[in-house]
């Protein structure tokens, strides 16, 4: 137990009261920050995509120039290099020569981007639906507010109290 002297008690009496938790949350600032972060994310994602496509186009252009130069050589010059005319593309591009053309690559990238966007929309919709539920409804499906993000992301982590509640019949009997 603590014991205070009269001097300590007088010092405490002159202190200004402080609230431990003022529960103030600036919603407008949080929304503005979320918009800024979303904008930065999409900007960086688009820059990354453009850089990858630019690099891919440059590499393909260099490979086409090399193939054109080798194709312009005579069979004798190619044999000096150890390349036959039928293996020019393989000699320049290796295994890439057997891959899909640039149109296919771009198409596959766009399909993957659209698929990722649709998955994000689906997760966002699920998150909004779960957040609109009250605590009782969430408890009925074995979740807490803290579990929503993990559940939407597919991690399937449950809080211990809800795991017990979801798997415990609480003495109820089926009639």
Secondary structure, 3 states (H helix, E strand, C coil): CCCCCHHHHHHHHCCCCCCCCCCCCCHHHHHHHHHHHHHHHHHHHHHHHHHHHHHHHHHHHHHHHHHHHHHHCCHHHHHHHCCCHHHHHHHHHHHHHHCCCHHHHHHHHHHHHHHHHHHHHHHHHHHHHHHCCCHHHHHHCCCCHHHHHHHHHCCCCCCHHHHHHHHCCCCCCCC
